[in-house]
Amino acid sequence: MSTILERLTKIIVEQLGVDEESVVPSASFAYDLNADSSDLAELITAIEEEFSTPKRKVQIPDEDTERITVVQDLIDYLGDFVLED
């Protein structure tokens, strides 16, 4: 089974068009991955779809999205509140 980071990396590469090597836990969505608010909204939607299951729908509220600034924030969010890695 893939880890959260592996699954997120795939989505981030597809959604933002960045190199896989640039998707590291410390990467800032705004500064390192050049994502604007529209990109982030689409990314969050893709992540919600990827991590949802028939038994559990993942939804990341806007107030939580605002606190997610680097890849590690997203890993922690999904690991702490939604999934077990």
PyMOL Python script that loads the backbone (N, CA, C, O; Angstrom):
from pymol import cmd

cmd.read_pdbstr("""\
ATOM      1  N   MET A   1       0.840  -1.189   0.000  1.00  0.00           N
ATOM      2  CA  MET A   1       0.000   0.000   0.000  1.00  0.00           C
ATOM      3  C   MET A   1       0.884   1.251   0.000  1.00  0.00           C
ATOM      4  O   MET A   1       1.910   1.298   0.679  1.00  0.00           O
ATOM      5  N   SER A   2       0.486   2.228  -0.745  1.00  0.00           N
ATOM      6  CA  SER A   2       1.243   3.469  -0.848  1.00  0.00           C
ATOM      7  C   SER A   2       1.107   4.300   0.424  1.00  0.00           C
ATOM      8  O   SER A   2       0.082   4.263   1.104  1.00  0.00           O
ATOM      9  N   THR A   3       2.150   5.040   0.723  1.00  0.00           N
ATOM     10  CA  THR A   3       2.091   5.945   1.869  1.00  0.00           C
ATOM     11  C   THR A   3       1.323   7.204   1.469  1.00  0.00           C
ATOM     12  O   THR A   3       1.066   7.450   0.291  1.00  0.00           O
ATOM     13  N   ILE A   4       0.968   7.985   2.474  1.00  0.00           N
ATOM     14  CA  ILE A   4       0.289   9.260   2.207  1.00  0.00           C
ATOM     15  C   ILE A   4       1.158  10.133   1.315  1.00  0.00           C
ATOM     16  O   ILE A   4       0.655  10.735   0.366  1.00  0.00           O
ATOM     17  N   LEU A   5       2.459  10.212   1.602  1.00  0.00           N
ATOM     18  CA  LEU A   5       3.355  11.049   0.802  1.00  0.00           C
ATOM     19  C   LEU A   5       3.395  10.581  -0.652  1.00  0.00           C
ATOM     20  O   LEU A   5       3.361  11.405  -1.566  1.00  0.00           O
ATOM     21  N   GLU A   6       3.467   9.287  -0.873  1.00  0.00           N
ATOM     22  CA  GLU A   6       3.505   8.775  -2.243  1.00  0.00           C
ATOM     23  C   GLU A   6       2.219   9.122  -2.995  1.00  0.00           C
ATOM     24  O   GLU A   6       2.258   9.531  -4.156  1.00  0.00           O
ATOM     25  N   ARG A   7       1.102   8.956  -2.331  1.00  0.00           N
ATOM     26  CA  ARG A   7      -0.180   9.277  -2.964  1.00  0.00           C
ATOM     27  C   ARG A   7      -0.308  10.775  -3.219  1.00  0.00           C
ATOM     28  O   ARG A   7      -0.779  11.191  -4.277  1.00  0.00           O
ATOM     29  N   LEU A   8       0.111  11.582  -2.248  1.00  0.00           N
ATOM     30  CA  LEU A   8       0.064  13.036  -2.423  1.00  0.00           C
ATOM     31  C   LEU A   8       1.000  13.495  -3.534  1.00  0.00           C
ATOM     32  O   LEU A   8       0.646  14.370  -4.324  1.00  0.00           O
ATOM     33  N   THR A   9       2.183  12.913  -3.597  1.00  0.00           N
ATOM     34  CA  THR A   9       3.148  13.294  -4.619  1.00  0.00           C
ATOM     35  C   THR A   9       2.554  13.087  -6.006  1.00  0.00           C
ATOM     36  O   THR A   9       2.672  13.956  -6.870  1.00  0.00           O
ATOM     37  N   LYS A  10       1.930  11.966  -6.217  1.00  0.00           N
ATOM     38  CA  LYS A  10       1.312  11.680  -7.516  1.00  0.00           C
ATOM     39  C   LYS A  10       0.272  12.744  -7.873  1.00  0.00           C
ATOM     40  O   LYS A  10       0.248  13.244  -8.997  1.00  0.00           O
ATOM     41  N   ILE A  11      -0.578  13.083  -6.916  1.00  0.00           N
ATOM     42  CA  ILE A  11      -1.629  14.079  -7.154  1.00  0.00           C
ATOM     43  C   ILE A  11      -1.021  15.457  -7.408  1.00  0.00           C
ATOM     44  O   ILE A  11      -1.433  16.156  -8.334  1.00  0.00           O
ATOM     45  N   ILE A  12      -0.049  15.847  -6.597  1.00  0.00           N
ATOM     46  CA  ILE A  12       0.568  17.169  -6.731  1.00  0.00           C
ATOM     47  C   ILE A  12       1.266  17.299  -8.083  1.00  0.00           C
ATOM     48  O   ILE A  12       1.159  18.336  -8.736  1.00  0.00           O
ATOM     49  N   VAL A  13       1.974  16.263  -8.503  1.00  0.00           N
ATOM     50  CA  VAL A  13       2.648  16.290  -9.809  1.00  0.00           C
ATOM     51  C   VAL A  13       1.621  16.462 -10.927  1.00  0.00           C
ATOM     52  O   VAL A  13       1.809  17.273 -11.834  1.00  0.00           O
ATOM     53  N   GLU A  14       0.533  15.690 -10.855  1.00  0.00           N
ATOM     54  CA  GLU A  14      -0.508  15.772 -11.887  1.00  0.00           C
ATOM     55  C   GLU A  14      -1.215  17.123 -11.883  1.00  0.00           C
ATOM     56  O   GLU A  14      -1.430  17.713 -12.942  1.00  0.00           O
ATOM     57  N   GLN A  15      -1.574  17.613 -10.712  1.00  0.00           N
ATOM     58  CA  GLN A  15      -2.361  18.836 -10.608  1.00  0.00           C
ATOM     59  C   GLN A  15      -1.550  20.103 -10.864  1.00  0.00           C
ATOM     60  O   GLN A  15      -2.036  21.035 -11.504  1.00  0.00           O
ATOM     61  N   LEU A  16      -0.322  20.137 -10.370  1.00  0.00           N
ATOM     62  CA  LEU A  16       0.472  21.358 -10.456  1.00  0.00           C
ATOM     63  C   LEU A  16       1.517  21.332 -11.568  1.00  0.00           C
ATOM     64  O   LEU A  16       2.129  22.355 -11.874  1.00  0.00           O
ATOM     65  N   GLY A  17       1.720  20.160 -12.174  1.00  0.00           N
ATOM     66  CA  GLY A  17       2.684  20.064 -13.260  1.00  0.00           C
ATOM     67  C   GLY A  17       4.118  20.286 -12.822  1.00  0.00           C
ATOM     68  O   GLY A  17       4.917  20.857 -13.564  1.00  0.00           O
ATOM     69  N   VAL A  18       4.443  19.842 -11.634  1.00  0.00           N
ATOM     70  CA  VAL A  18       5.805  19.993 -11.115  1.00  0.00           C
ATOM     71  C   VAL A  18       6.541  18.658 -11.194  1.00  0.00           C
ATOM     72  O   VAL A  18       5.922  17.610 -11.374  1.00  0.00           O
ATOM     73  N   ASP A  19       7.864  18.704 -11.057  1.00  0.00           N
ATOM     74  CA  ASP A  19       8.662  17.485 -11.036  1.00  0.00           C
ATOM     75  C   ASP A  19       8.454  16.760  -9.715  1.00  0.00           C
ATOM     76  O   ASP A  19       8.287  17.385  -8.668  1.00  0.00           O
ATOM     77  N   GLU A  20       8.466  15.438  -9.779  1.00  0.00           N
ATOM     78  CA  GLU A  20       8.290  14.628  -8.583  1.00  0.00           C
ATOM     79  C   GLU A  20       9.341  14.947  -7.525  1.00  0.00           C
ATOM     80  O   GLU A  20       9.048  14.905  -6.330  1.00  0.00           O
ATOM     81  N   GLU A  21      10.547  15.261  -7.948  1.00  0.00           N
ATOM     82  CA  GLU A  21      11.637  15.549  -7.015  1.00  0.00           C
ATOM     83  C   GLU A  21      11.396  16.814  -6.193  1.00  0.00           C
ATOM     84  O   GLU A  21      11.960  16.975  -5.111  1.00  0.00           O
ATOM     85  N   SER A  22      10.559  17.705  -6.712  1.00  0.00           N
ATOM     86  CA  SER A  22      10.295  18.958  -5.991  1.00  0.00           C
ATOM     87  C   SER A  22       9.221  18.803  -4.916  1.00  0.00           C
ATOM     88  O   SER A  22       9.007  19.705  -4.106  1.00  0.00           O
ATOM     89  N   VAL A  23       8.550  17.656  -4.916  1.00  0.00           N
ATOM     90  CA  VAL A  23       7.503  17.418  -3.915  1.00  0.00           C
ATOM     91  C   VAL A  23       8.141  16.733  -2.708  1.00  0.00           C
ATOM     92  O   VAL A  23       8.220  15.507  -2.626  1.00  0.00           O
ATOM     93  N   VAL A  24       8.586  17.562  -1.787  1.00  0.00           N
ATOM     94  CA  VAL A  24       9.202  17.094  -0.544  1.00  0.00           C
ATOM     95  C   VAL A  24       8.393  17.676   0.615  1.00  0.00           C
ATOM     96  O   VAL A  24       7.697  18.675   0.432  1.00  0.00           O
ATOM     97  N   PRO A  25       8.471  17.076   1.793  1.00  0.00           N
ATOM     98  CA  PRO A  25       7.663  17.566   2.904  1.00  0.00           C
ATOM     99  C   PRO A  25       7.806  19.056   3.198  1.00  0.00           C
ATOM    100  O   PRO A  25       6.839  19.694   3.614  1.00  0.00           O
ATOM    101  N   SER A  26       8.994  19.621   2.988  1.00  0.00           N
ATOM    102  CA  SER A  26       9.204  21.035   3.309  1.00  0.00           C
ATOM    103  C   SER A  26       8.795  21.987   2.181  1.00  0.00           C
ATOM    104  O   SER A  26       8.885  23.203   2.347  1.00  0.00           O
ATOM    105  N   ALA A  27       8.349  21.460   1.044  1.00  0.00           N
ATOM    106  CA  ALA A  27       8.007  22.305  -0.100  1.00  0.00           C
ATOM    107  C   ALA A  27       6.761  23.146   0.186  1.00  0.00           C
ATOM    108  O   ALA A  27       5.719  22.631   0.593  1.00  0.00           O
ATOM    109  N   SER A  28       6.899  24.443  -0.037  1.00  0.00           N
ATOM    110  CA  SER A  28       5.783  25.369   0.107  1.00  0.00           C
ATOM    111  C   SER A  28       4.947  25.324  -1.166  1.00  0.00           C
ATOM    112  O   SER A  28       5.480  25.376  -2.274  1.00  0.00           O
ATOM    113  N   PHE A  29       3.631  25.226  -0.996  1.00  0.00           N
ATOM    114  CA  PHE A  29       2.768  25.208  -2.169  1.00  0.00           C
ATOM    115  C   PHE A  29       2.893  26.512  -2.951  1.00  0.00           C
ATOM    116  O   PHE A  29       2.946  26.493  -4.181  1.00  0.00           O
ATOM    117  N   ALA A  30       2.940  27.630  -2.256  1.00  0.00           N
ATOM    118  CA  ALA A  30       2.979  28.931  -2.927  1.00  0.00           C
ATOM    119  C   ALA A  30       4.350  29.228  -3.524  1.00  0.00           C
ATOM    120  O   ALA A  30       4.443  29.640  -4.681  1.00  0.00           O
ATOM    121  N   TYR A  31       5.403  29.026  -2.757  1.00  0.00           N
ATOM    122  CA  TYR A  31       6.731  29.465  -3.179  1.00  0.00           C
ATOM    123  C   TYR A  31       7.529  28.414  -3.946  1.00  0.00           C
ATOM    124  O   TYR A  31       8.165  28.732  -4.951  1.00  0.00           O
ATOM    125  N   ASP A  32       7.500  27.174  -3.483  1.00  0.00           N
ATOM    126  CA  ASP A  32       8.305  26.132  -4.136  1.00  0.00           C
ATOM    127  C   ASP A  32       7.567  25.459  -5.294  1.00  0.00           C
ATOM    128  O   ASP A  32       8.180  25.066  -6.286  1.00  0.00           O
ATOM    129  N   LEU A  33       6.245  25.331  -5.158  1.00  0.00           N
ATOM    130  CA  LEU A  33       5.469  24.619  -6.172  1.00  0.00           C
ATOM    131  C   LEU A  33       4.632  25.569  -7.038  1.00  0.00           C
ATOM    132  O   LEU A  33       3.885  25.134  -7.915  1.00  0.00           O
ATOM    133  N   ASN A  34       4.772  26.863  -6.777  1.00  0.00           N
ATOM    134  CA  ASN A  34       4.115  27.915  -7.567  1.00  0.00           C
ATOM    135  C   ASN A  34       2.608  27.721  -7.729  1.00  0.00           C
ATOM    136  O   ASN A  34       2.066  27.920  -8.816  1.00  0.00           O
ATOM    137  N   ALA A  35       1.944  27.338  -6.662  1.00  0.00           N
ATOM    138  CA  ALA A  35       0.498  27.134  -6.701  1.00  0.00           C
ATOM    139  C   ALA A  35      -0.213  28.393  -6.207  1.00  0.00           C
ATOM    140  O   ALA A  35       0.119  28.930  -5.150  1.00  0.00           O
ATOM    141  N   ASP A  36      -1.189  28.855  -6.980  1.00  0.00           N
ATOM    142  CA  ASP A  36      -2.012  29.983  -6.521  1.00  0.00           C
ATOM    143  C   ASP A  36      -3.277  29.425  -5.866  1.00  0.00           C
ATOM    144  O   ASP A  36      -3.441  28.209  -5.766  1.00  0.00           O
ATOM    145  N   SER A  37      -4.157  30.299  -5.427  1.00  0.00           N
ATOM    146  CA  SER A  37      -5.345  29.851  -4.697  1.00  0.00           C
ATOM    147  C   SER A  37      -6.237  28.950  -5.549  1.00  0.00           C
ATOM    148  O   SER A  37      -6.841  28.012  -5.029  1.00  0.00           O
ATOM    149  N   SER A  38      -6.324  29.219  -6.829  1.00  0.00           N
ATOM    150  CA  SER A  38      -7.116  28.379  -7.728  1.00  0.00           C
ATOM    151  C   SER A  38      -6.499  26.983  -7.852  1.00  0.00           C
ATOM    152  O   SER A  38      -7.208  25.977  -7.823  1.00  0.00           O
ATOM    153  N   ASP A  39      -5.168  26.935  -7.990  1.00  0.00           N
ATOM    154  CA  ASP A  39      -4.470  25.648  -8.043  1.00  0.00           C
ATOM    155  C   ASP A  39      -4.701  24.848  -6.771  1.00  0.00           C
ATOM    156  O   ASP A  39      -4.940  23.641  -6.817  1.00  0.00           O
ATOM    157  N   LEU A  40      -4.627  25.534  -5.631  1.00  0.00           N
ATOM    158  CA  LEU A  40      -4.812  24.851  -4.350  1.00  0.00           C
ATOM    159  C   LEU A  40      -6.219  24.306  -4.198  1.00  0.00           C
ATOM    160  O   LEU A  40      -6.407  23.216  -3.658  1.00  0.00           O
ATOM    161  N   ALA A  41      -7.217  25.058  -4.670  1.00  0.00           N
ATOM    162  CA  ALA A  41      -8.602  24.589  -4.595  1.00  0.00           C
ATOM    163  C   ALA A  41      -8.775  23.304  -5.404  1.00  0.00           C
ATOM    164  O   ALA A  41      -9.409  22.355  -4.945  1.00  0.00           O
ATOM    165  N   GLU A  42      -8.210  23.282  -6.604  1.00  0.00           N
ATOM    166  CA  GLU A  42      -8.286  22.087  -7.447  1.00  0.00           C
ATOM    167  C   GLU A  42      -7.509  20.924  -6.823  1.00  0.00           C
ATOM    168  O   GLU A  42      -7.937  19.772  -6.891  1.00  0.00           O
ATOM    169  N   LEU A  43      -6.376  21.237  -6.222  1.00  0.00           N
ATOM    170  CA  LEU A  43      -5.567  20.217  -5.570  1.00  0.00           C
ATOM    171  C   LEU A  43      -6.319  19.593  -4.401  1.00  0.00           C
ATOM    172  O   LEU A  43      -6.330  18.371  -4.250  1.00  0.00           O
ATOM    173  N   ILE A  44      -6.941  20.416  -3.584  1.00  0.00           N
ATOM    174  CA  ILE A  44      -7.697  19.911  -2.431  1.00  0.00           C
ATOM    175  C   ILE A  44      -8.841  19.015  -2.907  1.00  0.00           C
ATOM    176  O   ILE A  44      -9.091  17.968  -2.310  1.00  0.00           O
ATOM    177  N   THR A  45      -9.530  19.409  -3.963  1.00  0.00           N
ATOM    178  CA  THR A  45     -10.611  18.585  -4.508  1.00  0.00           C
ATOM    179  C   THR A  45     -10.085  17.226  -4.957  1.00  0.00           C
ATOM    180  O   THR A  45     -10.703  16.197  -4.681  1.00  0.00           O
ATOM    181  N   ALA A  46      -8.955  17.218  -5.644  1.00  0.00           N
ATOM    182  CA  ALA A  46      -8.356  15.963  -6.097  1.00  0.00           C
ATOM    183  C   ALA A  46      -7.930  15.092  -4.921  1.00  0.00           C
ATOM    184  O   ALA A  46      -8.073  13.870  -4.966  1.00  0.00           O
ATOM    185  N   ILE A  47      -7.407  15.718  -3.870  1.00  0.00           N
ATOM    186  CA  ILE A  47      -6.985  14.975  -2.677  1.00  0.00           C
ATOM    187  C   ILE A  47      -8.205  14.377  -1.981  1.00  0.00           C
ATOM    188  O   ILE A  47      -8.172  13.221  -1.558  1.00  0.00           O
ATOM    189  N   GLU A  48      -9.269  15.148  -1.859  1.00  0.00           N
ATOM    190  CA  GLU A  48     -10.496  14.638  -1.240  1.00  0.00           C
ATOM    191  C   GLU A  48     -11.017  13.425  -2.008  1.00  0.00           C
ATOM    192  O   GLU A  48     -11.453  12.447  -1.401  1.00  0.00           O
ATOM    193  N   GLU A  49     -10.974  13.485  -3.329  1.00  0.00           N
ATOM    194  CA  GLU A  49     -11.427  12.357  -4.137  1.00  0.00           C
ATOM    195  C   GLU A  49     -10.519  11.141  -3.965  1.00  0.00           C
ATOM    196  O   GLU A  49     -11.003  10.018  -3.828  1.00  0.00           O
ATOM    197  N   GLU A  50      -9.212  11.360  -3.972  1.00  0.00           N
ATOM    198  CA  GLU A  50      -8.251  10.263  -3.851  1.00  0.00           C
ATOM    199  C   GLU A  50      -8.361   9.542  -2.511  1.00  0.00           C
ATOM    200  O   GLU A  50      -8.277   8.315  -2.457  1.00  0.00           O
ATOM    201  N   PHE A  51      -8.547  10.294  -1.437  1.00  0.00           N
ATOM    202  CA  PHE A  51      -8.517   9.695  -0.109  1.00  0.00           C
ATOM    203  C   PHE A  51      -9.895   9.292   0.419  1.00  0.00           C
ATOM    204  O   PHE A  51      -9.993   8.700   1.493  1.00  0.00           O
ATOM    205  N   SER A  52     -10.941   9.601  -0.311  1.00  0.00           N
ATOM    206  CA  SER A  52     -12.281   9.182   0.102  1.00  0.00           C
ATOM    207  C   SER A  52     -12.487   7.710  -0.255  1.00  0.00           C
ATOM    208  O   SER A  52     -11.926   7.196  -1.223  1.00  0.00           O
ATOM    209  N   THR A  53     -13.306   7.057   0.555  1.00  0.00           N
ATOM    210  CA  THR A  53     -13.682   5.669   0.302  1.00  0.00           C
ATOM    211  C   THR A  53     -15.203   5.593   0.366  1.00  0.00           C
ATOM    212  O   THR A  53     -15.850   6.546   0.801  1.00  0.00           O
ATOM    213  N   PRO A  54     -15.775   4.485  -0.058  1.00  0.00           N
ATOM    214  CA  PRO A  54     -17.234   4.368   0.050  1.00  0.00           C
ATOM    215  C   PRO A  54     -17.743   4.520   1.494  1.00  0.00           C
ATOM    216  O   PRO A  54     -18.874   4.954   1.714  1.00  0.00           O
ATOM    217  N   LYS A  55     -16.919   4.169   2.451  1.00  0.00           N
ATOM    218  CA  LYS A  55     -17.326   4.254   3.861  1.00  0.00           C
ATOM    219  C   LYS A  55     -17.001   5.592   4.510  1.00  0.00           C
ATOM    220  O   LYS A  55     -17.600   5.951   5.523  1.00  0.00           O
ATOM    221  N   ARG A  56     -16.050   6.337   3.929  1.00  0.00           N
ATOM    222  CA  ARG A  56     -15.613   7.590   4.545  1.00  0.00           C
ATOM    223  C   ARG A  56     -15.292   8.627   3.481  1.00  0.00           C
ATOM    224  O   ARG A  56     -14.381   8.446   2.673  1.00  0.00           O
ATOM    225  N   LYS A  57     -16.054   9.718   3.493  1.00  0.00           N
ATOM    226  CA  LYS A  57     -15.818  10.804   2.544  1.00  0.00           C
ATOM    227  C   LYS A  57     -14.898  11.829   3.200  1.00  0.00           C
ATOM    228  O   LYS A  57     -15.194  12.346   4.278  1.00  0.00           O
ATOM    229  N   VAL A  58     -13.790  12.112   2.541  1.00  0.00           N
ATOM    230  CA  VAL A  58     -12.832  13.088   3.051  1.00  0.00           C
ATOM    231  C   VAL A  58     -13.233  14.470   2.550  1.00  0.00           C
ATOM    232  O   VAL A  58     -13.416  14.680   1.351  1.00  0.00           O
ATOM    233  N   GLN A  59     -13.366  15.406   3.483  1.00  0.00           N
ATOM    234  CA  GLN A  59     -13.631  16.794   3.141  1.00  0.00           C
ATOM    235  C   GLN A  59     -12.706  17.662   3.987  1.00  0.00           C
ATOM    236  O   GLN A  59     -12.670  17.541   5.212  1.00  0.00           O
ATOM    237  N   ILE A  60     -11.969  18.528   3.325  1.00  0.00           N
ATOM    238  CA  ILE A  60     -11.058  19.430   4.019  1.00  0.00           C
ATOM    239  C   ILE A  60     -11.698  20.814   4.007  1.00  0.00           C
ATOM    240  O   ILE A  60     -11.766  21.455   2.959  1.00  0.00           O
ATOM    241  N   PRO A  61     -12.169  21.280   5.170  1.00  0.00           N
ATOM    242  CA  PRO A  61     -12.831  22.584   5.231  1.00  0.00           C
ATOM    243  C   PRO A  61     -11.883  23.731   4.873  1.00  0.00           C
ATOM    244  O   PRO A  61     -10.668  23.627   5.035  1.00  0.00           O
ATOM    245  N   ASP A  62     -12.468  24.822   4.384  1.00  0.00           N
ATOM    246  CA  ASP A  62     -11.668  25.986   3.982  1.00  0.00           C
ATOM    247  C   ASP A  62     -10.767  26.493   5.103  1.00  0.00           C
ATOM    248  O   ASP A  62      -9.623  26.874   4.851  1.00  0.00           O
ATOM    249  N   GLU A  63     -11.267  26.503   6.336  1.00  0.00           N
ATOM    250  CA  GLU A  63     -10.444  27.009   7.440  1.00  0.00           C
ATOM    251  C   GLU A  63      -9.223  26.124   7.673  1.00  0.00           C
ATOM    252  O   GLU A  63      -8.182  26.617   8.109  1.00  0.00           O
ATOM    253  N   ASP A  64      -9.332  24.824   7.389  1.00  0.00           N
ATOM    254  CA  ASP A  64      -8.170  23.949   7.490  1.00  0.00           C
ATOM    255  C   ASP A  64      -7.237  24.136   6.300  1.00  0.00           C
ATOM    256  O   ASP A  64      -6.016  24.093   6.448  1.00  0.00           O
ATOM    257  N   THR A  65      -7.809  24.341   5.136  1.00  0.00           N
ATOM    258  CA  THR A  65      -7.017  24.553   3.928  1.00  0.00           C
ATOM    259  C   THR A  65      -6.103  25.764   4.084  1.00  0.00           C
ATOM    260  O   THR A  65      -4.964  25.748   3.616  1.00  0.00           O
ATOM    261  N   GLU A  66      -6.593  26.806   4.734  1.00  0.00           N
ATOM    262  CA  GLU A  66      -5.805  28.025   4.924  1.00  0.00           C
ATOM    263  C   GLU A  66      -4.542  27.779   5.753  1.00  0.00           C
ATOM    264  O   GLU A  66      -3.556  28.501   5.608  1.00  0.00           O
ATOM    265  N   ARG A  67      -4.569  26.766   6.616  1.00  0.00           N
ATOM    266  CA  ARG A  67      -3.408  26.461   7.459  1.00  0.00           C
ATOM    267  C   ARG A  67      -2.416  25.509   6.791  1.00  0.00           C
ATOM    268  O   ARG A  67      -1.334  25.259   7.323  1.00  0.00           O
ATOM    269  N   ILE A  68      -2.786  24.982   5.629  1.00  0.00           N
ATOM    270  CA  ILE A  68      -1.915  24.053   4.914  1.00  0.00           C
ATOM    271  C   ILE A  68      -1.050  24.854   3.950  1.00  0.00           C
ATOM    272  O   ILE A  68      -1.520  25.296   2.901  1.00  0.00           O
ATOM    273  N   THR A  69       0.216  25.035   4.312  1.00  0.00           N
ATOM    274  CA  THR A  69       1.110  25.858   3.482  1.00  0.00           C
ATOM    275  C   THR A  69       2.256  25.062   2.860  1.00  0.00           C
ATOM    276  O   THR A  69       2.795  25.454   1.825  1.00  0.00           O
ATOM    277  N   VAL A  70       2.627  23.951   3.484  1.00  0.00           N
ATOM    278  CA  VAL A  70       3.686  23.093   2.944  1.00  0.00           C
ATOM    279  C   VAL A  70       3.164  21.664   2.849  1.00  0.00           C
ATOM    280  O   VAL A  70       2.146  21.330   3.455  1.00  0.00           O
ATOM    281  N   VAL A  71       3.850  20.834   2.101  1.00  0.00           N
ATOM    282  CA  VAL A  71       3.421  19.450   1.888  1.00  0.00           C
ATOM    283  C   VAL A  71       3.276  18.712   3.218  1.00  0.00           C
ATOM    284  O   VAL A  71       2.333  17.939   3.389  1.00  0.00           O
ATOM    285  N   GLN A  72       4.184  18.934   4.154  1.00  0.00           N
ATOM    286  CA  GLN A  72       4.121  18.245   5.445  1.00  0.00           C
ATOM    287  C   GLN A  72       2.820  18.570   6.190  1.00  0.00           C
ATOM    288  O   GLN A  72       2.272  17.710   6.879  1.00  0.00           O
ATOM    289  N   ASP A  73       2.326  19.804   6.055  1.00  0.00           N
ATOM    290  CA  ASP A  73       1.056  20.161   6.691  1.00  0.00           C
ATOM    291  C   ASP A  73      -0.061  19.251   6.194  1.00  0.00           C
ATOM    292  O   ASP A  73      -0.911  18.816   6.971  1.00  0.00           O
ATOM    293  N   LEU A  74      -0.054  18.970   4.915  1.00  0.00           N
ATOM    294  CA  LEU A  74      -1.077  18.110   4.324  1.00  0.00           C
ATOM    295  C   LEU A  74      -0.906  16.663   4.773  1.00  0.00           C
ATOM    296  O   LEU A  74      -1.890  15.979   5.054  1.00  0.00           O
ATOM    297  N   ILE A  75       0.321  16.201   4.842  1.00  0.00           N
ATOM    298  CA  ILE A  75       0.598  14.847   5.334  1.00  0.00           C
ATOM    299  C   ILE A  75       0.099  14.709   6.763  1.00  0.00           C
ATOM    300  O   ILE A  75      -0.570  13.733   7.103  1.00  0.00           O
ATOM    301  N   ASP A  76       0.428  15.693   7.602  1.00  0.00           N
ATOM    302  CA  ASP A  76       0.000  15.664   9.002  1.00  0.00           C
ATOM    303  C   ASP A  76      -1.518  15.708   9.109  1.00  0.00           C
ATOM    304  O   ASP A  76      -2.111  14.974   9.899  1.00  0.00           O
ATOM    305  N   TYR A  77      -2.141  16.563   8.316  1.00  0.00           N
ATOM    306  CA  TYR A  77      -3.603  16.689   8.351  1.00  0.00           C
ATOM    307  C   TYR A  77      -4.258  15.355   8.015  1.00  0.00           C
ATOM    308  O   TYR A  77      -5.129  14.882   8.745  1.00  0.00           O
ATOM    309  N   LEU A  78      -3.842  14.764   6.926  1.00  0.00           N
ATOM    310  CA  LEU A  78      -4.441  13.497   6.516  1.00  0.00           C
ATOM    311  C   LEU A  78      -4.120  12.382   7.497  1.00  0.00           C
ATOM    312  O   LEU A  78      -4.970  11.538   7.781  1.00  0.00           O
ATOM    313  N   GLY A  79      -2.910  12.373   8.011  1.00  0.00           N
ATOM    314  CA  GLY A  79      -2.507  11.338   8.965  1.00  0.00           C
ATOM    315  C   GLY A  79      -3.185  11.477  10.309  1.00  0.00           C
ATOM    316  O   GLY A  79      -3.591  10.478  10.902  1.00  0.00           O
ATOM    317  N   ASP A  80      -3.318  12.717  10.809  1.00  0.00           N
ATOM    318  CA  ASP A  80      -3.878  12.944  12.138  1.00  0.00           C
ATOM    319  C   ASP A  80      -5.394  12.886  12.182  1.00  0.00           C
ATOM    320  O   ASP A  80      -5.976  12.380  13.142  1.00  0.00           O
ATOM    321  N   PHE A  81      -6.031  13.402  11.144  1.00  0.00           N
ATOM    322  CA  PHE A  81      -7.476  13.568  11.216  1.00  0.00           C
ATOM    323  C   PHE A  81      -8.287  12.643  10.329  1.00  0.00           C
ATOM    324  O   PHE A  81      -9.485  12.465  10.550  1.00  0.00           O
ATOM    325  N   VAL A  82      -7.658  12.059   9.341  1.00  0.00           N
ATOM    326  CA  VAL A  82      -8.426  11.298   8.370  1.00  0.00           C
ATOM    327  C   VAL A  82      -7.988   9.849   8.266  1.00  0.00           C
ATOM    328  O   VAL A  82      -8.824   8.946   8.293  1.00  0.00           O
ATOM    329  N   LEU A  83      -6.721   9.620   8.150  1.00  0.00           N
ATOM    330  CA  LEU A  83      -6.231   8.299   7.790  1.00  0.00           C
ATOM    331  C   LEU A  83      -5.144   7.801   8.715  1.00  0.00           C
ATOM    332  O   LEU A  83      -4.513   8.555   9.456  1.00  0.00           O
ATOM    333  N   GLU A  84      -4.956   6.513   8.640  1.00  0.00           N
ATOM    334  CA  GLU A  84      -3.784   5.922   9.239  1.00  0.00           C
ATOM    335  C   GLU A  84      -2.880   5.535   8.102  1.00  0.00           C
ATOM    336  O   GLU A  84      -3.313   4.853   7.173  1.00  0.00           O
ATOM    337  N   ASP A  85      -1.636   5.954   8.151  1.00  0.00           N
ATOM    338  CA  ASP A  85      -0.706   5.690   7.069  1.00  0.00           C
ATOM    339  C   ASP A  85      -0.221   4.255   7.131  1.00  0.00           C
ATOM    340  O   ASP A  85       0.578   3.836   6.294  1.00  0.00           O
TER     341      ASP A  85
END
""", "prot")
cmd.dss("prot")
cmd.show_as("cartoon", "prot")
cmd.util.cbc("prot")
cmd.orient("prot")
